[in-house]
Amino acid sequence: MPAGRIAEIWRHPVKSMEGERIERALLGENGIPGDRAWAVRDEERGGIRGAKKIPRLMTCRARYASEPAVGAPAPAPEITLPGGAVVRASDANAAERISAALEQRVTLWPLLPASALEHYKRGAPDSPDVLTEMRAIFGRNADEPLPNFAQFPPELVQYESPPGTYFDAYPLLVVTEATLRKLRAIAPRSVIDVRRFRPNLVIATEDEGFVEAAWTGKQLRIGGATLDVLGPCPRCVMITHGFGDVPQDTGLMRTVVKEADQNVGAYAKIASAGEVRVGDAVTLV
């Protein structure tokens, strides 16, 4: 059945930094080539970190000057720091300059092999209490539910991301324009900007409501690729952070938890590889 068309494709070269819109992508086993191919490591508490722990990451923007190739290490991206200065990830002083921008000592890393388990291990928590730590990461108040962690890969108990990747959980995140419209309708005081939610694929559809919530267990055929929709994406504190012209908004999380069962978008993986382009039809199988 028709589900819509591809309205936007997003690639995020550095985990938790603002990404770039592209017109086409050759989807492979690890999603879009070059997506989340770099990340920062916290040199104070250890571990690969995203904006759940270092919110200022979202004030930086990353792009590739040359296109990543499928199956090859991603090239060093260009990173625009707050204020407009540009540093390339391969520059000798890149970590120093990014640390200054983040006001936290970090190093910058490309993806390492999945066998480099020490690299992917979680850093020290901010709180010794597990529930306090999880509520901080997911931006939940004491009376709000935490996500069902059984839906995540089990290795995330020990590692910041599935080893060999810098994904939060799975290779692709899909969001529909219908969901964004619904959020604007029920949260008129919030700035509902697609960049808050960091999808890979934005699907335009004539349906209304949180339509991708009903896609779990189904497939999406897009251009030459087929995706398995794995389940909804429970949102973390990142959607509340301010960056650029997007203001901080803790109230948005209250809306998402109450009105959207704490989910915005859906996780997916690639069932069959192929090229997708902006404008491609999306068919729900």
Backbone bond lengths (Angstrom), bond angles and torsions (degrees), N, CA, C in turn:
res aa  C-N    CA-C-N  psi(-1)  N-CA   C-N-CA  omega(-1)  CA-C   N-CA-C  phi
1 M - - - 1.451 - - 1.519 109.07 -
2 P 1.349 118.35 140.15 1.471 120.27 -179.95 1.521 110.42 -62.20
3 A 1.326 116.05 137.51 1.463 120.92 178.24 1.520 111.71 -116.39
4 G 1.336 117.20 -16.52 1.456 119.61 179.84 1.510 111.16 143.54
5 R 1.331 114.87 -145.04 1.464 121.12 179.33 1.517 108.80 -148.18
6 I 1.315 115.72 162.47 1.462 120.59 177.75 1.531 109.19 -76.79
7 A 1.328 116.17 118.08 1.462 121.21 178.84 1.523 111.50 -93.33
8 E 1.348 117.33 -37.37 1.456 121.45 -178.22 1.525 109.37 -146.71
9 I 1.329 115.29 147.49 1.469 122.73 171.16 1.524 107.06 -123.86
10 W 1.333 115.55 129.30 1.460 121.10 -177.76 1.526 110.31 -121.72
11 R 1.313 114.25 139.50 1.470 122.24 175.33 1.531 107.12 -127.25
12 H 1.335 115.90 135.51 1.465 121.87 -178.56 1.525 108.52 -118.46
13 P 1.324 117.88 95.36 1.465 120.18 -175.45 1.527 114.20 -58.50
14 V 1.335 117.37 -37.91 1.463 121.66 -178.95 1.522 108.46 -117.56
15 K 1.308 116.62 126.87 1.463 121.83 -179.15 1.530 110.92 -49.27
16 S 1.330 116.19 124.96 1.468 125.89 174.57 1.515 115.07 76.86
17 M 1.337 118.93 -6.30 1.457 119.61 170.81 1.526 108.72 -84.84
18 E 1.332 115.60 156.22 1.455 119.52 176.88 1.525 109.14 -60.85
19 G 1.324 115.84 140.85 1.453 120.41 -174.66 1.515 113.70 -100.40
20 E 1.319 115.30 -156.00 1.455 121.85 -176.85 1.519 109.78 -135.28
21 R 1.336 115.62 144.18 1.462 120.72 174.53 1.518 109.25 -84.60
22 I 1.315 116.01 137.19 1.456 121.53 178.38 1.526 108.60 -128.92
23 E 1.306 116.29 163.47 1.458 120.69 -174.74 1.526 113.32 -95.13
24 R 1.321 116.94 -21.33 1.458 120.47 -178.23 1.520 108.81 -152.41
25 A 1.324 115.24 159.47 1.462 119.73 176.26 1.516 108.69 -156.01
26 L 1.321 115.66 142.23 1.451 121.32 175.40 1.524 106.97 -96.63
27 L 1.323 116.94 100.15 1.449 121.49 -176.17 1.517 110.51 -72.04
28 G 1.339 115.53 131.51 1.449 121.82 176.04 1.507 110.37 -127.74
29 E 1.313 116.84 -164.48 1.461 121.29 -175.40 1.522 112.32 -55.47
30 N 1.330 116.78 -37.14 1.460 121.33 -179.07 1.524 112.37 -102.39
31 G 1.321 115.79 33.62 1.451 119.96 175.16 1.512 113.15 77.02
32 I 1.316 116.53 -134.23 1.461 122.46 -178.32 1.523 109.40 -83.21
33 P 1.319 119.49 124.84 1.465 120.36 178.35 1.527 111.51 -53.41
34 G 1.329 115.24 130.11 1.455 120.39 178.89 1.508 114.95 88.62
35 D 1.344 117.97 -6.62 1.452 119.80 -179.73 1.527 110.16 -75.71
36 R 1.330 116.76 128.13 1.462 122.64 -177.29 1.537 110.96 48.70
37 A 1.324 115.14 46.20 1.467 120.53 -179.40 1.522 112.27 -91.31
38 W 1.327 117.16 -9.13 1.456 123.09 177.09 1.527 108.51 -132.14
39 A 1.318 116.74 157.79 1.460 121.41 178.71 1.519 109.11 -159.78
40 V 1.325 115.89 163.90 1.455 120.01 175.83 1.523 109.72 -101.03
41 R 1.312 114.61 149.20 1.464 122.37 175.49 1.518 108.95 -110.99
42 D 1.315 116.23 132.39 1.454 122.37 178.38 1.523 108.47 -76.17
43 E 1.323 117.18 113.80 1.456 120.79 -177.37 1.529 112.11 -88.93
44 E 1.314 117.28 3.87 1.464 120.87 174.87 1.527 111.43 -100.46
45 R 1.337 117.20 -47.35 1.467 120.97 -178.60 1.518 112.67 -108.78
46 G 1.324 116.73 -5.77 1.456 120.46 178.14 1.517 111.79 85.00
47 G 1.324 115.18 159.57 1.454 120.69 173.80 1.515 114.22 91.13
48 I 1.346 114.88 148.55 1.457 121.27 170.03 1.527 107.47 -65.14
49 R 1.333 115.99 136.38 1.460 119.56 -176.23 1.524 111.31 -127.88
50 G 1.322 114.52 147.37 1.449 121.96 170.81 1.519 109.72 -117.05
51 A 1.337 115.45 -166.17 1.458 120.09 -175.90 1.521 113.20 -75.36
52 K 1.317 118.11 -6.98 1.462 118.80 170.28 1.527 109.88 -60.36
53 K 1.321 116.05 -33.55 1.460 121.79 -178.77 1.530 112.32 -107.48
54 I 1.324 117.61 -29.90 1.465 121.47 -178.02 1.527 107.68 -125.20
55 P 1.340 118.40 81.98 1.461 120.78 -174.30 1.527 114.45 -57.00
56 R 1.335 117.52 -30.35 1.468 119.56 -176.60 1.525 112.56 -66.89
57 L 1.324 118.13 -11.98 1.464 119.19 173.51 1.529 111.19 -56.06
58 M 1.322 116.82 -33.16 1.453 120.39 -176.97 1.521 112.86 -72.80
59 T 1.334 117.75 -9.52 1.463 121.01 176.45 1.527 111.66 -87.78
60 C 1.326 117.05 -5.06 1.470 122.25 175.34 1.526 109.15 -99.46
61 R 1.313 116.39 154.73 1.468 121.30 -179.90 1.519 108.85 -130.01
62 A 1.335 116.51 137.89 1.473 120.41 -177.38 1.521 110.60 -124.43
63 R 1.328 114.67 145.11 1.469 120.93 176.93 1.522 108.75 -149.53
64 Y 1.329 114.79 158.91 1.458 120.53 175.75 1.521 109.90 -98.41
65 A 1.325 116.37 132.64 1.460 121.18 173.79 1.520 110.51 -80.11
66 S 1.339 116.77 -25.59 1.467 121.85 175.05 1.520 108.12 -130.47
67 E 1.309 116.00 147.83 1.462 120.93 -172.62 1.525 112.42 -72.16
68 P 1.329 117.92 133.58 1.465 120.69 172.94 1.528 110.26 -67.13
69 A 1.323 115.44 150.10 1.462 120.99 178.79 1.518 109.30 -107.20
70 V 1.323 116.34 147.56 1.465 121.45 177.90 1.528 109.53 -62.11
71 G 1.313 116.20 130.68 1.453 121.20 176.03 1.509 115.31 79.51
72 A 1.327 118.08 3.67 1.465 121.80 -179.72 1.522 109.62 -118.28
73 P 1.341 118.20 153.58 1.468 119.74 175.63 1.526 110.87 -58.08
74 A 1.300 116.69 138.89 1.462 120.74 -179.31 1.519 110.25 -69.18
75 P 1.330 117.86 144.03 1.471 119.79 176.19 1.519 110.47 -67.70
76 A 1.327 116.18 165.96 1.460 121.13 178.41 1.524 109.41 -69.84
77 P 1.329 118.39 122.01 1.467 119.99 179.94 1.518 111.97 -77.60
78 E 1.324 115.17 162.52 1.456 122.62 170.11 1.521 108.26 -91.18
79 I 1.312 116.73 133.13 1.463 121.85 -176.83 1.525 108.67 -117.68
80 T 1.334 115.72 122.17 1.452 121.12 175.90 1.519 108.13 -93.85
81 L 1.331 116.26 119.99 1.456 122.39 -177.46 1.528 109.97 -86.62
82 P 1.336 118.08 161.29 1.464 119.45 173.56 1.526 109.86 -54.24
83 G 1.318 115.93 130.75 1.462 119.65 -175.61 1.508 112.87 102.31
84 G 1.354 117.01 -16.39 1.457 120.13 172.27 1.513 116.79 104.29
85 A 1.323 119.02 -9.97 1.466 120.21 178.18 1.523 109.81 -65.66
86 V 1.330 116.31 145.09 1.465 121.92 -177.18 1.520 109.44 -116.14
87 V 1.328 115.78 134.28 1.453 121.59 175.97 1.523 108.02 -131.65
88 R 1.322 117.15 139.79 1.460 120.36 175.49 1.525 108.57 -90.25
89 A 1.322 115.72 141.70 1.463 120.19 -175.76 1.521 112.39 -57.74
90 S 1.311 117.71 -26.21 1.459 121.46 -179.01 1.522 113.61 -86.05
91 D 1.331 118.89 -5.21 1.460 121.10 179.69 1.525 110.42 -63.60
92 A 1.311 116.67 144.20 1.463 121.07 -177.24 1.526 112.06 -60.98
93 N 1.328 117.24 -30.38 1.467 120.52 -177.86 1.529 112.49 -103.11
94 A 1.343 117.84 15.99 1.467 120.78 -175.90 1.525 111.55 -59.37
95 A 1.328 117.77 -47.48 1.466 120.21 -177.88 1.522 111.14 -62.60
96 E 1.328 116.26 -39.74 1.461 120.33 -179.88 1.526 111.02 -63.49
97 R 1.318 116.88 -43.94 1.459 120.30 -177.80 1.529 111.52 -71.18
98 I 1.336 116.55 -38.24 1.462 119.33 177.82 1.524 110.40 -68.62
99 S 1.320 117.17 -38.98 1.465 120.78 176.57 1.523 110.90 -58.59
100 A 1.324 116.75 -42.46 1.461 120.54 179.53 1.529 110.60 -63.59
101 A 1.337 116.25 -40.56 1.461 119.91 -179.75 1.527 111.61 -67.83
102 L 1.328 116.30 -35.61 1.463 120.95 -178.54 1.519 112.53 -86.08
103 E 1.329 116.19 -11.29 1.466 121.80 -174.84 1.522 110.62 56.51
104 Q 1.318 114.73 40.14 1.463 122.34 -179.56 1.528 108.19 -160.23
105 R 1.330 116.44 140.20 1.461 119.98 -175.43 1.528 110.00 -79.36
106 V 1.332 115.54 115.63 1.454 122.01 -179.56 1.520 110.00 -134.34
107 T 1.319 115.24 163.35 1.456 122.14 167.24 1.523 107.71 -121.54
108 L 1.323 116.98 160.44 1.461 122.76 -175.37 1.519 108.99 -112.43
109 W 1.341 116.78 130.50 1.451 121.37 -172.36 1.523 112.50 -131.36
110 P 1.347 117.13 137.59 1.462 119.73 165.84 1.529 108.91 -77.59
111 L 1.305 116.71 171.80 1.457 120.00 175.72 1.521 110.72 -60.01
112 L 1.314 116.35 137.26 1.459 122.50 171.82 1.521 108.80 -106.18
113 P 1.329 118.27 163.34 1.466 120.15 179.53 1.528 111.67 -58.71
114 A 1.318 115.82 155.53 1.463 120.75 179.22 1.521 111.88 -61.20
115 S 1.314 116.85 -22.65 1.468 120.53 179.81 1.530 113.24 -73.85
116 A 1.341 117.44 -13.41 1.469 121.20 -179.78 1.533 108.92 -82.69
117 L 1.314 115.97 65.47 1.463 121.16 -169.94 1.525 112.39 -63.12
118 E 1.323 117.18 -35.40 1.460 119.56 -179.17 1.527 110.98 -60.63
119 H 1.320 116.22 -34.78 1.464 121.46 -179.71 1.523 111.37 -62.70
120 Y 1.328 116.86 -35.64 1.459 121.28 -173.43 1.526 113.65 -93.59
121 K 1.327 118.18 -3.68 1.457 120.56 -178.87 1.532 111.12 -63.49
122 R 1.318 114.86 146.54 1.457 120.46 179.40 1.526 110.89 -64.38
123 G 1.327 115.57 143.77 1.453 120.49 174.96 1.516 110.67 -79.45
124 A 1.313 115.91 178.47 1.459 121.12 -178.76 1.528 110.05 -64.20
125 P 1.325 118.05 136.12 1.472 120.82 177.66 1.519 111.04 -70.46
126 D 1.320 115.56 161.06 1.464 119.91 175.99 1.521 111.38 -80.73
127 S 1.335 116.58 -24.08 1.466 120.80 179.94 1.521 109.30 -129.82
128 P 1.337 118.53 140.43 1.461 120.22 176.52 1.524 112.74 -72.59
129 D 1.330 116.67 -16.22 1.464 120.85 179.24 1.526 109.48 -88.22
130 V 1.320 117.02 122.23 1.467 121.50 -173.69 1.529 111.19 -62.13
131 L 1.326 118.20 -44.34 1.462 120.25 -178.65 1.522 111.55 -64.74
132 T 1.323 117.04 -40.03 1.466 120.35 177.44 1.522 110.39 -62.55
133 E 1.329 116.00 -42.45 1.464 120.94 178.90 1.530 111.12 -62.68
134 M 1.333 116.88 -45.70 1.465 120.71 -178.65 1.523 111.46 -66.80
135 R 1.323 117.55 -38.89 1.458 119.50 179.14 1.532 110.89 -66.05
136 A 1.310 117.46 -34.36 1.462 120.04 176.57 1.529 110.83 -68.29
137 I 1.328 116.91 -43.56 1.462 120.88 -179.30 1.524 111.48 -63.72
138 F 1.349 116.12 -40.36 1.457 119.68 -176.05 1.525 113.28 -97.31
139 G 1.326 116.71 4.49 1.457 119.85 175.08 1.509 114.19 64.02
140 R 1.338 117.69 32.11 1.458 121.55 -175.37 1.531 111.47 -96.96
141 N 1.308 115.61 139.97 1.453 120.95 169.31 1.527 109.52 -75.16
142 A 1.322 116.10 166.91 1.467 120.89 -175.66 1.522 112.43 -62.16
143 D 1.342 117.71 -28.26 1.465 120.62 -177.84 1.529 112.92 -95.14
144 E 1.339 117.39 9.09 1.465 120.71 -178.44 1.525 110.26 -107.71
145 P 1.327 117.02 148.77 1.463 119.58 -177.70 1.525 112.00 -75.53
146 L 1.306 115.07 147.57 1.460 120.99 168.47 1.524 108.72 -85.19
147 P 1.328 117.58 160.71 1.467 119.36 178.00 1.526 111.72 -62.61
148 N 1.315 114.46 163.03 1.456 120.84 171.14 1.529 107.23 -80.79
149 F 1.323 116.22 102.99 1.459 120.16 -173.29 1.524 113.01 -69.75
150 A 1.321 118.02 -11.61 1.466 120.93 178.25 1.515 111.91 -65.44
151 Q 1.330 117.52 -18.79 1.468 120.03 -179.19 1.522 112.20 -79.48
152 F 1.336 117.22 -10.77 1.455 121.17 -178.77 1.526 110.59 -92.76
153 P 1.346 118.02 156.01 1.461 120.33 174.90 1.526 110.64 -56.55
154 P 1.330 118.91 134.87 1.471 121.14 -174.80 1.524 113.77 -62.26
155 E 1.335 117.84 -24.07 1.464 119.46 -178.90 1.532 112.44 -67.95
156 L 1.344 117.70 -13.15 1.463 119.52 179.96 1.520 112.67 -70.57
157 V 1.321 118.09 -11.13 1.462 119.92 173.21 1.521 109.73 -63.31
158 Q 1.318 116.86 -38.09 1.462 121.58 -174.61 1.525 112.95 -103.53
159 Y 1.336 116.22 -28.42 1.463 119.85 -173.01 1.528 110.51 -117.69
160 E 1.330 115.38 151.21 1.461 121.23 -179.64 1.514 111.42 -66.57
161 S 1.314 116.89 -30.95 1.456 123.22 179.01 1.523 107.60 -149.13
162 P 1.327 118.71 162.03 1.458 118.50 174.25 1.533 109.41 -55.44
163 P 1.332 118.88 121.92 1.472 120.49 -175.70 1.525 112.23 -50.23
164 G 1.320 114.21 137.11 1.456 120.59 -175.97 1.517 112.94 94.18
165 T 1.351 117.06 -4.85 1.464 122.39 178.20 1.522 109.13 -138.44
166 Y 1.328 115.06 165.10 1.465 121.46 169.85 1.524 110.79 -114.34
167 F 1.332 117.58 21.00 1.458 121.21 176.74 1.528 109.94 -73.14
168 D 1.329 116.19 148.23 1.454 119.20 173.52 1.528 110.53 -61.46
169 A 1.338 116.00 -38.02 1.465 119.38 -178.59 1.520 111.83 -152.54
170 Y 1.348 116.83 -54.03 1.467 121.44 -172.50 1.530 110.19 -133.25
171 P 1.342 118.24 165.78 1.469 120.40 -169.75 1.516 116.23 -70.34
172 L 1.333 118.60 -26.98 1.457 119.79 -174.71 1.520 111.46 -132.39
173 L 1.330 115.49 145.69 1.455 122.05 171.82 1.530 107.73 -124.03
174 V 1.325 115.26 126.42 1.464 122.92 -178.05 1.522 108.59 -112.87
175 V 1.329 116.75 132.29 1.460 122.40 175.89 1.526 108.17 -131.94
176 T 1.324 117.18 140.11 1.462 120.30 177.10 1.520 110.98 -97.16
177 E 1.321 115.20 152.51 1.461 119.56 173.57 1.523 110.58 -64.13
178 A 1.340 117.03 -26.75 1.467 120.32 177.11 1.520 111.00 -61.25
179 T 1.324 116.82 -41.90 1.458 120.30 178.10 1.523 111.02 -63.89
180 L 1.322 117.52 -42.87 1.462 120.26 178.64 1.530 110.75 -63.78
181 R 1.342 117.44 -39.67 1.468 120.21 176.78 1.533 110.74 -62.36
182 K 1.330 115.65 -42.87 1.465 119.92 -179.58 1.519 110.57 -61.82
183 L 1.332 117.24 -43.37 1.457 120.33 178.77 1.526 111.32 -62.93
184 R 1.322 117.58 -39.59 1.464 119.88 178.19 1.526 110.93 -63.93
185 A 1.330 116.43 -34.78 1.460 119.75 -178.99 1.518 111.85 -71.36
186 I 1.329 117.64 -38.98 1.471 120.27 -175.31 1.521 112.80 -93.45
187 A 1.343 116.91 -10.62 1.472 120.88 178.03 1.525 109.04 -132.72
188 P 1.335 117.08 65.13 1.471 119.68 -173.29 1.524 114.07 -64.41
189 R 1.329 118.08 -18.99 1.465 120.30 179.56 1.529 112.20 -87.28
190 S 1.308 117.26 -8.89 1.467 121.56 -179.29 1.519 110.73 -92.94
191 V 1.316 116.26 149.17 1.466 122.15 172.46 1.525 106.84 -88.50
192 I 1.324 116.43 105.06 1.470 121.56 -178.98 1.522 107.31 -93.06
193 D 1.301 114.89 88.50 1.460 122.99 -178.73 1.522 107.74 -106.39
194 V 1.311 116.73 132.75 1.469 120.35 -177.25 1.517 111.68 -55.84
195 R 1.330 117.88 -28.11 1.466 120.80 -178.07 1.523 112.75 -66.73
196 R 1.311 117.55 -22.60 1.467 119.49 175.42 1.527 111.62 -61.17
197 F 1.341 116.28 -33.86 1.462 121.69 -167.98 1.519 113.47 -100.52
198 R 1.332 117.57 -9.34 1.452 124.37 168.53 1.533 113.90 52.60
199 P 1.343 117.32 48.74 1.466 118.87 177.57 1.521 111.65 -77.08
200 N 1.315 115.68 165.03 1.465 121.69 167.96 1.519 111.27 -92.13
201 L 1.334 115.57 -41.42 1.462 120.95 -177.93 1.522 109.15 -125.06
202 V 1.331 115.71 127.46 1.456 121.68 173.25 1.520 107.43 -107.75
203 I 1.312 116.24 123.93 1.457 121.46 -174.90 1.525 109.72 -107.94
204 A 1.332 116.13 123.88 1.461 121.37 173.59 1.521 108.33 -83.21
205 T 1.309 116.21 130.49 1.458 120.82 -179.45 1.516 109.94 -144.70
206 E 1.329 116.37 150.95 1.459 120.86 178.17 1.518 111.59 -83.57
207 D 1.338 117.71 -11.41 1.456 120.53 176.94 1.523 109.66 -67.79
208 E 1.316 116.32 165.25 1.452 121.29 -179.67 1.523 110.19 -125.28
209 G 1.337 115.37 154.63 1.453 120.84 178.78 1.515 111.73 94.91
210 F 1.322 115.24 -168.98 1.466 121.45 -179.50 1.532 108.59 -84.55
211 V 1.323 115.57 70.59 1.465 120.68 -166.02 1.533 112.73 -67.81
212 E 1.345 118.80 -34.04 1.461 119.52 -177.04 1.522 112.12 -69.61
213 A 1.343 117.08 -12.79 1.461 120.15 176.80 1.536 111.42 -62.83
214 A 1.329 116.60 -22.07 1.467 120.86 -179.30 1.528 112.88 -95.57
215 W 1.321 117.19 5.96 1.467 120.09 -175.26 1.523 113.86 -93.67
216 T 1.314 118.39 -5.47 1.466 120.94 -177.20 1.527 110.96 -54.80
217 G 1.339 115.87 131.34 1.460 121.28 179.04 1.513 113.93 84.70
218 K 1.321 117.66 -1.77 1.464 121.63 179.31 1.528 109.55 -104.75
219 Q 1.312 115.07 177.20 1.462 120.82 178.57 1.510 110.55 -119.05
220 L 1.326 114.83 151.55 1.453 122.66 172.85 1.523 108.34 -116.76
221 R 1.311 116.62 125.99 1.467 121.80 172.87 1.509 107.89 -99.94
222 I 1.331 114.77 121.92 1.460 121.73 -176.25 1.513 107.79 -135.38
223 G 1.322 117.76 117.47 1.451 119.66 -179.04 1.514 110.45 53.75
224 G 1.339 116.90 -124.28 1.458 120.50 -179.94 1.507 113.87 -94.50
225 A 1.333 118.23 7.06 1.460 121.63 -174.99 1.521 111.74 -115.35
226 T 1.327 115.10 157.70 1.458 121.93 172.62 1.517 108.38 -127.65
227 L 1.329 116.32 133.47 1.452 122.19 -178.98 1.519 110.49 -113.45
228 D 1.319 116.63 142.22 1.459 122.82 167.65 1.518 107.83 -93.72
229 V 1.326 116.80 122.81 1.462 120.31 176.58 1.522 107.90 -85.65
230 L 1.327 116.49 119.54 1.463 122.10 -170.74 1.520 113.62 -91.35
231 G 1.321 117.34 -32.05 1.447 119.73 -178.64 1.508 111.45 158.71
232 P 1.330 117.37 172.00 1.464 121.30 -177.64 1.516 111.96 -68.74
233 C 1.326 115.62 157.93 1.465 122.38 -179.98 1.520 109.57 -103.95
234 P 1.339 117.98 105.25 1.464 119.72 174.79 1.521 109.60 -70.63
235 R 1.319 115.90 134.18 1.454 118.57 -171.15 1.523 112.15 -90.02
236 C 1.328 114.31 148.82 1.456 121.74 -179.15 1.523 109.44 -107.64
237 V 1.321 116.03 -175.28 1.453 122.21 -174.71 1.523 112.48 -62.53
238 M 1.336 118.15 -17.72 1.465 120.61 -177.37 1.521 113.31 -57.50
239 I 1.337 118.08 -33.06 1.468 118.67 -176.94 1.514 112.21 -69.04
240 T 1.332 117.82 -11.27 1.467 120.93 -179.26 1.524 112.61 -96.09
241 H 1.331 118.01 -11.88 1.465 120.80 -175.68 1.524 111.14 -70.84
242 G 1.316 115.86 150.33 1.451 121.11 172.93 1.520 110.92 -95.38
243 F 1.325 116.33 146.69 1.466 121.99 176.84 1.524 107.90 -161.69
244 G 1.331 116.32 142.90 1.461 119.46 179.69 1.523 111.06 54.34
245 D 1.338 115.80 -124.52 1.466 120.89 -179.97 1.528 112.10 -95.39
246 V 1.334 117.30 12.83 1.465 122.13 178.97 1.532 108.20 -103.01
247 P 1.326 118.50 118.49 1.466 120.03 -174.98 1.526 112.66 -78.90
248 Q 1.326 115.15 157.36 1.456 119.74 171.30 1.525 108.89 -63.11
249 D 1.340 116.48 143.43 1.470 119.26 -174.24 1.522 109.77 -155.77
250 T 1.315 117.12 85.88 1.466 119.78 178.06 1.519 111.48 -69.44
251 G 1.326 117.37 -24.52 1.457 120.49 178.94 1.514 113.34 -65.53
252 L 1.335 117.14 -25.44 1.460 119.54 178.54 1.518 111.24 -60.51
253 M 1.343 116.40 -37.67 1.461 118.54 178.71 1.520 111.48 -63.72
254 R 1.342 116.78 -37.25 1.458 119.28 178.80 1.539 109.82 -60.58
255 T 1.323 116.77 -40.45 1.461 121.16 179.00 1.518 111.20 -65.63
256 V 1.335 116.57 -45.91 1.463 120.61 -177.23 1.527 110.58 -64.30
257 V 1.317 117.15 -41.50 1.468 120.17 179.50 1.526 110.66 -65.01
258 K 1.324 117.02 -45.68 1.463 121.26 -173.60 1.523 113.07 -77.80
259 E 1.326 116.28 -42.66 1.463 119.79 -170.58 1.526 114.32 -99.42
260 A 1.329 117.31 -20.54 1.466 120.07 -175.41 1.518 112.20 -121.34
261 D 1.342 116.62 19.08 1.466 121.47 179.90 1.513 110.37 55.52
262 Q 1.319 117.45 32.37 1.462 129.92 177.57 1.528 115.13 68.73
263 N 1.344 117.28 11.93 1.466 121.16 -175.78 1.523 112.00 -115.25
264 V 1.319 115.48 142.83 1.464 122.13 168.18 1.520 107.16 -139.35
265 G 1.333 116.70 114.47 1.453 120.82 -179.50 1.512 112.21 90.90
266 A 1.330 114.48 -179.83 1.463 121.04 -177.80 1.514 109.86 -140.36
267 Y 1.337 115.36 141.56 1.456 121.23 173.73 1.524 110.02 -79.36
268 A 1.335 114.93 149.02 1.463 119.90 178.31 1.521 109.74 -147.61
269 K 1.312 115.25 160.14 1.455 121.68 170.73 1.515 108.18 -131.42
270 I 1.320 116.50 167.16 1.454 121.38 -174.88 1.516 109.51 -88.14
271 A 1.333 115.86 120.38 1.463 121.27 174.88 1.522 110.41 -85.30
272 S 1.323 117.12 -39.50 1.469 121.56 173.71 1.517 108.51 -144.12
273 A 1.322 115.20 132.54 1.462 121.68 -174.22 1.519 111.14 -71.50
274 G 1.318 115.26 155.53 1.450 120.04 176.71 1.505 111.43 169.41
275 E 1.310 116.12 172.11 1.459 121.65 -178.03 1.523 110.89 -87.22
276 V 1.322 115.46 139.56 1.459 121.12 172.08 1.522 107.91 -124.62
277 R 1.317 115.39 147.97 1.459 121.88 -179.52 1.522 110.00 -134.25
278 V 1.330 115.99 153.04 1.460 120.41 171.42 1.521 108.07 -57.15
279 G 1.310 116.47 131.48 1.453 122.32 -177.99 1.502 115.04 99.02
280 D 1.351 117.38 -14.29 1.459 120.62 178.48 1.526 110.82 -61.57
281 A 1.336 115.04 142.74 1.452 120.88 175.10 1.524 109.57 -69.96
282 V 1.325 115.54 145.95 1.462 122.93 177.30 1.521 107.26 -116.97
283 T 1.331 115.50 123.64 1.463 120.97 -179.73 1.519 109.12 -116.38
284 L 1.321 116.02 130.33 1.461 122.35 177.89 1.513 108.56 -90.58
285 V 1.344 116.23 122.92 1.458 121.56 -177.67 1.520 107.99 -99.30
